[in-house]
């Protein structure tokens, strides 16, 4: 089938967990023989030559903290168009015009809208085609949580508005979609009340799974994430403030990912690596991985990647959201003292090869099921 895939940011560079998830669906659709054309923005800081099936709408700032004065423009546009702030970030006449141009010269069997934030595109779609809505999270619940944690009246007003508007947008779009695709049982249970054809997809790891593991581990504990995202930063701060004091000072800890430059030189046994070219190599070089997430929604891609790397890991319950069953390479810890204790215990474990093989087999099976579930969903539109 011919599919028009509408998203926020062209995801093929897989810069964030959301982009990794989006690219997983695109890869699966193409693997199953479908023709997918992808529309989305590019970051000004990350311009790349698009693939033959990618159409960049324009350059667009995405992360609020790197966007200078743009947040004020987005807020104004949101008020003018009655859009949530997180949706106004992506709104543009260029996107609408590009969509209209494509629809005039070509026919598509399926429209796939990736993220509730671009639900404003729905009125421009041909109602004769099938529409799939990929819901990465229950978006309004994320802003509701921030509303509850807000201290000032201004912040409360902003988050209340965001919660109400994004809820209306995702609910209305879920009603009009032929199918809603979700990542977790929890999210599916919400959307099933709105659309009875809601599907659950167990996202696979984004890594190229390999049974070969490096014989040399370069450091004791590895942590990786996109620290510009508030939820990730909260988890890192929790680890440093609550878990780190319980760890032996002779352990080597490597932290990778953009946005935590402030870490340099702050701790004697912590090495901040910044951006690493290969997530897989970084994870495989760690004797044990730590995933200290304490907030966020949807499935955490880096947890799936950590499992697929074969390295044992300690994760919080939040880091395992949407993953109900996992291999024995994963240990769950909620309290800081337990988190630190399990990290130390895993460093002395003698059954790492067996655990590694089990984790890789688990990841391979999850990937196979994901492909099969995509095929089933498309065949039952």
C-alpha positions as a Markdown table, in Angstrom:
| # | Residue | x | y | z |
|---|---|---|---|---|
| 1 | Unk | 0.0 | 0.0 | 0.0 |
| 2 | Unk | 1.0 | 3.6 | -0.5 |
| 3 | Unk | 1.3 | 5.4 | 2.8 |
| 4 | Unk | 1.7 | 9.1 | 3.6 |
| 5 | Unk | 3.5 | 9.4 | 6.9 |
| 6 | Unk | 3.1 | 12.8 | 8.6 |
| 7 | Unk | 5.3 | 13.5 | 11.6 |
| 8 | Unk | 6.9 | 16.4 | 13.5 |
| 9 | Unk | 10.6 | 15.8 | 12.8 |
| 10 | Unk | 12.1 | 13.6 | 10.1 |
| 11 | Unk | 13.1 | 10.7 | 12.3 |
| 12 | Unk | 15.7 | 8.9 | 10.3 |
| 13 | Unk | 18.6 | 10.3 | 12.3 |
| 14 | Unk | 16.9 | 8.9 | 15.5 |
| 15 | Unk | 18.0 | 11.8 | 17.7 |
| 16 | Unk | 15.4 | 11.2 | 20.4 |
| 17 | Unk | 13.4 | 8.3 | 21.8 |
| 18 | Unk | 10.3 | 9.6 | 19.9 |
| 19 | Unk | 12.2 | 9.7 | 16.6 |
| 20 | Unk | 13.5 | 6.2 | 17.2 |
| 21 | Unk | 10.0 | 5.0 | 17.8 |
| 22 | Unk | 8.7 | 6.7 | 14.6 |
| 23 | Unk | 11.5 | 5.2 | 12.5 |
| 24 | Unk | 10.7 | 1.8 | 13.9 |
| 25 | Unk | 7.3 | 2.0 | 12.4 |
| 26 | Unk | 8.6 | 3.3 | 9.1 |
| 27 | Unk | 11.2 | 0.6 | 8.9 |
| 28 | Unk | 8.5 | -2.1 | 9.7 |
| 29 | Unk | 6.1 | -0.7 | 7.1 |
| 30 | Unk | 8.9 | -0.8 | 4.4 |
| 31 | Unk | 10.0 | -4.2 | 5.5 |
| 32 | Unk | 6.5 | -5.5 | 5.0 |
| 33 | Unk | 6.5 | -4.2 | 1.4 |
| 34 | Unk | 4.6 | -0.9 | 1.8 |
| 35 | Unk | 5.7 | 2.4 | 0.1 |
| 36 | Unk | 6.0 | 5.1 | 2.7 |
| 37 | Unk | 6.5 | 8.8 | 2.0 |
| 38 | Unk | 7.5 | 10.8 | 5.1 |
| 39 | Unk | 6.9 | 14.5 | 5.7 |
| 40 | Unk | 8.4 | 16.4 | 8.6 |
| 41 | Unk | 10.7 | 19.2 | 9.8 |
| 42 | Unk | 14.5 | 19.3 | 10.2 |
| 43 | Unk | 16.4 | 20.9 | 13.1 |
| 44 | Unk | 18.5 | 23.9 | 12.1 |
| 45 | Unk | 21.4 | 22.3 | 14.1 |
| 46 | Unk | 21.0 | 18.9 | 12.3 |
| 47 | Unk | 20.5 | 19.4 | 8.6 |
| 48 | Unk | 21.0 | 16.2 | 6.6 |
| 49 | Unk | 20.5 | 15.0 | 3.1 |
| 50 | Unk | 16.9 | 13.5 | 3.1 |
| 51 | Unk | 16.3 | 10.0 | 1.9 |
| 52 | Unk | 14.4 | 9.5 | -1.4 |
| 53 | Unk | 11.2 | 8.9 | 0.6 |
| 54 | Unk | 11.6 | 11.9 | 2.9 |
| 55 | Unk | 10.3 | 15.4 | 2.3 |
| 56 | Unk | 11.6 | 18.1 | 4.6 |
| 57 | Unk | 9.0 | 20.8 | 5.2 |
| 58 | Unk | 11.4 | 23.4 | 6.6 |
| 59 | Unk | 14.0 | 24.0 | 9.3 |
| 60 | Unk | 12.4 | 24.2 | 12.7 |
| 61 | Unk | 13.5 | 24.6 | 16.2 |
| 62 | Unk | 12.1 | 21.8 | 18.3 |
| 63 | Unk | 13.5 | 21.9 | 21.9 |
| 64 | Unk | 12.2 | 24.9 | 23.8 |
| 65 | Unk | 15.4 | 25.5 | 25.7 |
| 66 | Unk | 17.4 | 25.9 | 22.5 |
| 67 | Unk | 14.9 | 28.0 | 20.7 |
| 68 | Unk | 15.7 | 31.5 | 21.9 |
| 69 | Unk | 12.7 | 33.8 | 21.2 |
| 70 | Unk | 10.7 | 31.2 | 19.3 |
| 71 | Unk | 8.7 | 30.0 | 22.4 |
| 72 | Unk | 7.1 | 33.5 | 22.6 |
| 73 | Unk | 6.1 | 33.2 | 18.9 |
| 74 | Unk | 4.7 | 29.7 | 19.5 |
| 75 | Unk | 2.7 | 30.9 | 22.5 |
| 76 | Unk | 1.3 | 33.8 | 20.5 |
| 77 | Unk | 0.5 | 31.5 | 17.6 |
| 78 | Unk | -1.2 | 29.1 | 20.0 |
| 79 | Unk | -3.4 | 31.8 | 21.3 |
| 80 | Unk | -4.2 | 33.0 | 17.8 |
| 81 | Unk | -5.1 | 29.5 | 16.5 |
| 82 | Unk | -6.4 | 28.2 | 19.8 |
| 83 | Unk | -3.8 | 25.5 | 19.7 |
| 84 | Unk | -1.8 | 24.0 | 22.6 |
| 85 | Unk | 1.8 | 25.3 | 22.8 |
| 86 | Unk | 3.2 | 21.9 | 22.0 |
| 87 | Unk | 1.2 | 21.8 | 18.8 |
| 88 | Unk | 1.8 | 25.4 | 17.7 |
| 89 | Unk | 5.5 | 24.6 | 17.7 |
| 90 | Unk | 4.9 | 22.5 | 14.5 |
| 91 | Unk | 2.1 | 24.5 | 12.9 |
| 92 | Unk | 3.0 | 26.2 | 9.6 |
| 93 | Unk | 1.3 | 27.1 | 6.3 |
| 94 | Unk | 4.3 | 25.5 | 4.6 |
| 95 | Unk | 3.3 | 22.1 | 6.0 |
| 96 | Unk | -0.3 | 22.6 | 5.0 |
| 97 | Unk | 0.6 | 23.7 | 1.5 |
| 98 | Unk | 3.0 | 20.8 | 1.0 |
| 99 | Unk | 0.3 | 18.4 | 2.1 |
| 100 | Unk | -2.2 | 19.9 | -0.3 |
| 101 | Unk | 0.3 | 19.7 | -3.2 |
| 102 | Unk | 1.0 | 16.1 | -2.6 |
| 103 | Unk | -2.7 | 15.2 | -2.3 |
| 104 | Unk | -3.4 | 17.0 | -5.7 |
| 105 | Unk | -0.9 | 15.0 | -7.6 |
| 106 | Unk | -0.9 | 11.6 | -5.9 |
| 107 | Unk | -3.3 | 9.1 | -4.2 |
| 108 | Unk | -2.6 | 7.4 | -0.9 |
| 109 | Unk | -4.2 | 4.3 | 0.6 |
| 110 | Unk | -3.3 | 5.3 | 4.2 |
| 111 | Unk | -2.5 | 8.5 | 6.1 |
| 112 | Unk | -0.5 | 8.0 | 9.2 |
| 113 | Unk | -0.3 | 10.9 | 11.6 |
| 114 | Unk | 2.5 | 10.5 | 14.1 |
| 115 | Unk | 2.0 | 12.5 | 17.3 |
| 116 | Unk | -1.2 | 14.2 | 18.6 |
| 117 | Unk | 0.6 | 17.5 | 18.2 |
| 118 | Unk | 0.0 | 17.6 | 14.4 |
| 119 | Unk | -3.6 | 16.6 | 14.7 |
| 120 | Unk | -4.4 | 20.0 | 13.1 |
| 121 | Unk | -3.5 | 18.4 | 9.7 |
| 122 | Unk | -6.5 | 16.1 | 9.9 |
| 123 | Unk | -9.0 | 18.4 | 8.2 |
| 124 | Unk | -6.9 | 18.5 | 5.1 |
| 125 | Unk | -6.8 | 14.8 | 4.6 |
| 126 | Unk | -8.8 | 12.9 | 2.0 |
| 127 | Unk | -11.6 | 11.2 | 4.0 |
| 128 | Unk | -11.7 | 8.3 | 1.5 |
| 129 | Unk | -8.4 | 7.0 | 2.7 |
| 130 | Unk | -7.7 | 5.2 | 6.0 |
| 131 | Unk | -6.2 | 7.2 | 8.8 |
| 132 | Unk | -3.9 | 5.8 | 11.5 |
| 133 | Unk | -3.0 | 7.9 | 14.6 |
| 134 | Unk | 0.2 | 6.9 | 16.4 |
| 135 | Unk | -0.2 | 8.0 | 20.0 |
| 136 | Unk | 3.3 | 8.0 | 21.6 |
| 137 | Unk | 1.8 | 8.9 | 25.0 |
| 138 | Unk | -1.4 | 10.1 | 26.5 |
| 139 | Unk | -0.2 | 13.6 | 26.0 |
| 140 | Unk | -2.6 | 15.5 | 28.3 |
| 141 | Unk | -1.5 | 13.4 | 31.3 |
| 142 | Unk | 2.1 | 14.6 | 30.9 |
| 143 | Unk | 1.0 | 18.2 | 31.1 |
| 144 | Unk | -1.5 | 17.4 | 33.9 |
| 145 | Unk | 1.4 | 16.0 | 35.9 |
| 146 | Unk | 3.4 | 19.2 | 35.3 |
| 147 | Unk | 0.3 | 21.2 | 36.3 |
| 148 | Unk | 0.2 | 19.4 | 39.7 |
| 149 | Unk | 3.8 | 20.2 | 40.3 |
| 150 | Unk | 3.5 | 23.9 | 39.3 |
| 151 | Unk | 4.1 | 26.5 | 42.0 |
| 152 | Unk | 3.1 | 29.8 | 40.5 |
| 153 | Unk | -0.4 | 30.8 | 39.2 |
| 154 | Unk | 1.1 | 31.7 | 35.8 |
| 155 | Unk | 2.6 | 28.2 | 35.4 |
| 156 | Unk | -0.6 | 26.6 | 36.6 |
| 157 | Unk | -2.6 | 28.6 | 34.0 |
| 158 | Unk | -0.3 | 27.7 | 31.2 |
| 159 | Unk | -0.3 | 24.0 | 32.0 |
| 160 | Unk | -4.0 | 23.9 | 32.6 |
| 161 | Unk | -4.6 | 25.4 | 29.1 |
| 162 | Unk | -2.1 | 23.0 | 27.6 |
| 163 | Unk | -3.8 | 20.0 | 29.3 |
| 164 | Unk | -7.2 | 21.0 | 28.1 |
| 165 | Unk | -6.3 | 21.8 | 24.5 |
| 166 | Unk | -4.1 | 18.8 | 23.9 |
| 167 | Unk | -6.7 | 16.5 | 25.4 |
| 168 | Unk | -9.3 | 17.8 | 23.0 |
| 169 | Unk | -7.0 | 17.4 | 20.1 |
| 170 | Unk | -5.9 | 13.9 | 20.9 |
| 171 | Unk | -9.4 | 12.7 | 21.8 |
| 172 | Unk | -11.0 | 14.2 | 18.7 |
| 173 | Unk | -8.3 | 12.8 | 16.4 |
| 174 | Unk | -8.7 | 9.4 | 18.0 |
| 175 | Unk | -12.4 | 9.5 | 17.3 |
| 176 | Unk | -11.9 | 10.2 | 13.6 |
| 177 | Unk | -9.0 | 7.8 | 13.0 |
| 178 | Unk | -9.6 | 4.4 | 11.5 |
| 179 | Unk | -7.1 | 2.9 | 14.0 |
| 180 | Unk | -5.1 | 4.2 | 17.0 |
| 181 | Unk | -1.7 | 2.7 | 17.5 |
| 182 | Unk | -0.2 | 2.8 | 21.1 |
| 183 | Unk | 2.9 | 1.6 | 22.8 |
| 184 | Unk | 1.6 | 0.4 | 26.2 |
| 185 | Unk | -1.4 | -1.4 | 27.8 |
| 186 | Unk | -2.1 | 1.7 | 29.9 |
| 187 | Unk | -2.3 | 4.0 | 26.9 |
| 188 | Unk | -4.4 | 1.5 | 24.9 |
| 189 | Unk | -6.9 | 1.3 | 27.7 |
| 190 | Unk | -7.5 | 5.0 | 27.5 |
| 191 | Unk | -7.9 | 5.2 | 23.8 |
| 192 | Unk | -10.0 | 2.1 | 23.6 |
| 193 | Unk | -12.8 | 4.0 | 25.3 |
| 194 | Unk | -12.6 | 6.5 | 22.4 |
| 195 | Unk | -11.8 | 4.2 | 19.5 |
| 196 | Unk | -12.5 | 0.4 | 19.7 |
| 197 | Unk | -9.9 | -0.4 | 17.0 |
| 198 | Unk | -7.0 | 0.8 | 19.1 |
| 199 | Unk | -3.9 | -1.4 | 18.8 |
| 200 | Unk | -0.9 | -2.1 | 21.0 |
| 201 | Unk | 2.6 | -2.4 | 19.6 |
| 202 | Unk | 5.5 | -3.6 | 21.6 |
| 203 | Unk | 8.3 | -1.5 | 20.2 |
| 204 | Unk | 11.6 | -3.2 | 19.5 |
| 205 | Unk | 15.1 | -2.0 | 20.2 |
| 206 | Unk | 16.5 | 0.4 | 17.7 |
| 207 | Unk | 19.9 | -1.4 | 17.9 |
| 208 | Unk | 21.2 | -3.9 | 15.4 |
| 209 | Unk | 21.1 | -6.9 | 17.6 |
| 210 | Unk | 24.3 | -9.0 | 17.7 |
| 211 | Unk | 25.3 | -12.0 | 19.8 |
| 212 | Unk | 28.9 | -10.7 | 19.8 |
| 213 | Unk | 29.9 | -8.9 | 22.9 |
| 214 | Unk | 33.2 | -7.1 | 23.4 |
| 215 | Unk | 35.6 | -9.0 | 25.7 |
| 216 | Unk | 36.8 | -5.8 | 27.3 |
| 217 | Unk | 34.5 | -3.7 | 29.3 |
| 218 | Unk | 35.9 | -0.1 | 29.6 |
| 219 | Unk | 34.0 | 1.1 | 32.7 |
| 220 | Unk | 31.8 | -0.1 | 35.5 |
| 221 | Unk | 28.5 | 1.8 | 35.2 |
| 222 | Unk | 27.1 | 3.4 | 32.1 |
| 223 | Unk | 24.2 | 5.9 | 31.8 |
| 224 | Unk | 23.0 | 7.4 | 28.6 |
| 225 | Unk | 20.2 | 9.8 | 27.7 |
| 226 | Unk | 19.1 | 13.0 | 26.0 |
| 227 | Unk | 19.6 | 15.3 | 29.0 |
| 228 | Unk | 17.9 | 18.3 | 27.3 |
| 229 | Unk | 14.6 | 16.5 | 27.9 |
| 230 | Unk | 13.3 | 17.5 | 31.4 |
| 231 | Unk | 12.1 | 14.0 | 32.3 |
| 232 | Unk | 15.5 | 12.5 | 31.6 |
| 233 | Unk | 17.3 | 15.3 | 33.5 |
| 234 | Unk | 15.1 | 14.7 | 36.5 |
| 235 | Unk | 16.2 | 11.0 | 36.5 |
| 236 | Unk | 19.8 | 11.9 | 36.2 |
| 237 | Unk | 19.6 | 14.3 | 39.1 |
| 238 | Unk | 17.9 | 11.6 | 41.2 |
| 239 | Unk | 20.7 | 9.2 | 40.5 |
| 240 | Unk | 23.4 | 11.8 | 41.4 |
| 241 | Unk | 21.7 | 13.1 | 44.5 |
| 242 | Unk | 20.1 | 9.9 | 45.8 |
| 243 | Unk | 22.0 | 6.8 | 44.4 |
| 244 | Unk | 25.5 | 8.1 | 43.8 |
| 245 | Unk | 26.2 | 8.6 | 47.6 |
| 246 | Unk | 25.6 | 4.9 | 48.2 |
| 247 | Unk | 28.1 | 3.7 | 45.6 |
| 248 | Unk | 31.8 | 2.9 | 46.2 |
| 249 | Unk | 34.0 | 5.8 | 45.2 |
| 250 | Unk | 36.3 | 3.5 | 43.2 |
| 251 | Unk | 33.7 | 2.7 | 40.6 |
| 252 | Unk | 34.1 | 4.3 | 37.2 |
| 253 | Unk | 30.9 | 5.9 | 35.9 |
| 254 | Unk | 30.5 | 7.1 | 32.4 |
| 255 | Unk | 27.5 | 9.3 | 31.4 |
| 256 | Unk | 26.8 | 9.9 | 27.7 |
| 257 | Unk | 24.3 | 12.2 | 25.9 |
| 258 | Unk | 24.0 | 15.8 | 25.1 |
| 259 | Unk | 22.8 | 18.4 | 27.6 |
| 260 | Unk | 24.7 | 17.5 | 30.8 |
| 261 | Unk | 27.9 | 19.5 | 30.1 |
| 262 | Unk | 27.6 | 20.9 | 33.7 |
| 263 | Unk | 28.8 | 17.4 | 34.9 |
| 264 | Unk | 32.4 | 17.9 | 33.7 |
| 265 | Unk | 34.7 | 17.9 | 36.7 |
| 266 | Unk | 32.0 | 17.8 | 39.3 |
| 267 | Unk | 32.5 | 14.2 | 40.5 |
| 268 | Unk | 35.9 | 12.5 | 40.8 |
| 269 | Unk | 34.8 | 9.1 | 39.4 |
| 270 | Unk | 32.3 | 10.3 | 36.8 |
| 271 | Unk | 33.4 | 10.8 | 33.2 |
| 272 | Unk | 30.9 | 12.9 | 31.1 |
| 273 | Unk | 31.2 | 11.7 | 27.5 |
| 274 | Unk | 28.7 | 14.0 | 25.8 |
| 275 | Unk | 27.4 | 12.8 | 22.5 |
| 276 | Unk | 28.6 | 9.3 | 21.5 |
| 277 | Unk | 28.5 | 8.2 | 17.9 |
| 278 | Unk | 27.3 | 4.7 | 18.7 |
| 279 | Unk | 24.8 | 4.0 | 21.5 |
| 280 | Unk | 25.3 | 0.3 | 21.0 |
| 281 | Unk | 29.1 | 0.5 | 21.5 |
| 282 | Unk | 28.7 | 2.7 | 24.6 |
| 283 | Unk | 26.2 | 0.3 | 26.2 |
| 284 | Unk | 28.2 | -2.8 | 25.3 |
| 285 | Unk | 31.3 | -1.3 | 26.9 |
| 286 | Unk | 29.6 | -0.9 | 30.3 |
| 287 | Unk | 29.8 | -3.7 | 32.8 |
| 288 | Unk | 26.4 | -2.6 | 34.0 |
| 289 | Unk | 23.9 | 0.0 | 32.8 |
| 290 | Unk | 21.7 | 2.2 | 35.0 |
| 291 | Unk | 18.4 | 3.7 | 33.9 |
| 292 | Unk | 17.2 | 6.0 | 36.7 |
| 293 | Unk | 14.0 | 7.3 | 35.2 |
| 294 | Unk | 11.5 | 8.8 | 37.6 |
| 295 | Unk | 9.0 | 10.5 | 35.2 |
| 296 | Unk | 7.8 | 10.4 | 31.6 |
| 297 | Unk | 5.2 | 8.5 | 29.6 |
| 298 | Unk | 5.2 | 5.7 | 27.0 |
| 299 | Unk | 7.8 | 3.1 | 26.5 |
| 300 | Unk | 11.4 | 4.1 | 27.2 |
| 301 | Unk | 13.4 | 3.3 | 24.1 |
| 302 | Unk | 16.8 | 3.3 | 25.9 |
| 303 | Unk | 15.5 | 0.5 | 28.2 |
| 304 | Unk | 14.8 | -1.7 | 25.1 |
| 305 | Unk | 18.2 | -0.7 | 23.7 |
| 306 | Unk | 19.9 | -1.5 | 27.0 |
| 307 | Unk | 18.4 | -5.0 | 27.0 |
| 308 | Unk | 19.4 | -5.6 | 23.4 |
| 309 | Unk | 23.0 | -4.5 | 24.2 |
| 310 | Unk | 23.4 | -7.6 | 26.3 |
| 311 | Unk | 24.8 | -5.7 | 29.3 |
| 312 | Unk | 22.9 | -6.2 | 32.6 |
| 313 | Unk | 21.0 | -3.3 | 33.9 |
| 314 | Unk | 19.3 | -1.8 | 36.9 |
| 315 | Unk | 16.2 | 0.2 | 36.2 |
| 316 | Unk | 13.5 | 2.0 | 38.1 |
| 317 | Unk | 9.8 | 0.9 | 37.6 |
| 318 | Unk | 9.3 | 4.0 | 35.5 |
| 319 | Unk | 12.1 | 3.0 | 33.1 |
| 320 | Unk | 10.2 | -0.3 | 32.5 |
| 321 | Unk | 6.8 | 1.3 | 31.8 |
| 322 | Unk | 5.1 | -0.5 | 29.0 |
| 323 | Unk | 7.4 | -3.5 | 29.4 |
| 324 | Unk | 5.5 | -6.1 | 31.4 |
| 325 | Unk | 7.9 | -9.0 | 30.9 |
| 326 | Unk | 11.7 | -8.7 | 30.6 |
| 327 | Unk | 14.7 | -11.0 | 30.8 |
| 328 | Unk | 16.8 | -11.8 | 33.9 |
| 329 | Unk | 19.4 | -9.2 | 32.8 |
| 330 | Unk | 17.1 | -6.6 | 34.2 |
| 331 | Unk | 16.8 | -5.8 | 37.9 |
| 332 | Unk | 14.1 | -3.3 | 39.1 |
| 333 | Unk | 14.8 | -1.0 | 42.0 |
| 334 | Unk | 12.7 | 1.9 | 43.2 |
| 335 | Unk | 14.6 | 3.0 | 46.4 |
| 336 | Unk | 18.0 | 4.7 | 45.9 |
| 337 | Unk | 19.8 | 2.3 | 48.4 |
| 338 | Unk | 18.5 | -0.7 | 46.5 |
| 339 | Unk | 19.4 | 0.8 | 43.2 |
| 340 | Unk | 23.0 | 1.2 | 44.3 |
| 341 | Unk | 23.1 | -2.2 | 45.9 |
| 342 | Unk | 22.0 | -4.0 | 42.8 |
| 343 | Unk | 24.5 | -2.1 | 40.6 |
| 344 | Unk | 27.3 | -3.3 | 42.9 |
| 345 | Unk | 26.0 | -6.9 | 42.9 |
| 346 | Unk | 25.8 | -7.1 | 39.1 |
| 347 | Unk | 29.4 | -6.0 | 38.9 |
| 348 | Unk | 30.4 | -9.2 | 40.7 |
| 349 | Unk | 28.1 | -11.5 | 38.8 |
| 350 | Unk | 29.6 | -14.6 | 37.2 |
| 351 | Unk | 26.7 | -15.5 | 34.9 |
| 352 | Unk | 26.9 | -12.6 | 32.5 |
| 353 | Unk | 27.3 | -14.7 | 29.3 |
| 354 | Unk | 24.1 | -16.6 | 30.0 |
| 355 | Unk | 22.2 | -13.4 | 30.9 |
| 356 | Unk | 23.5 | -11.7 | 27.7 |
| 357 | Unk | 22.2 | -14.6 | 25.5 |
| 358 | Unk | 18.8 | -14.5 | 27.1 |
| 359 | Unk | 18.5 | -10.7 | 26.7 |
| 360 | Unk | 19.5 | -10.8 | 23.0 |
| 361 | Unk | 17.0 | -13.7 | 22.3 |
| 362 | Unk | 14.3 | -11.6 | 24.1 |
| 363 | Unk | 15.0 | -8.6 | 21.9 |
| 364 | Unk | 15.0 | -10.7 | 18.7 |
| 365 | Unk | 11.6 | -12.2 | 19.6 |
| 366 | Unk | 10.2 | -8.7 | 20.4 |
| 367 | Unk | 11.3 | -7.4 | 17.0 |
| 368 | Unk | 9.7 | -10.4 | 15.1 |
| 369 | Unk | 6.4 | -9.8 | 17.0 |
| 370 | Unk | 6.5 | -6.1 | 16.2 |
| 371 | Unk | 6.7 | -6.8 | 12.4 |
| 372 | Unk | 3.9 | -9.4 | 12.6 |
| 373 | Unk | 1.7 | -7.0 | 14.6 |
| 374 | Unk | 2.2 | -4.3 | 11.9 |
| 375 | Unk | 1.2 | -6.7 | 9.2 |
| 376 | Unk | -1.9 | -7.7 | 11.1 |
| 377 | Unk | -3.0 | -4.1 | 11.8 |
| 378 | Unk | -2.6 | -3.0 | 8.2 |
| 379 | Unk | -4.5 | -6.1 | 6.9 |
| 380 | Unk | -7.4 | -5.3 | 9.2 |
| 381 | Unk | -7.9 | -1.6 | 8.4 |
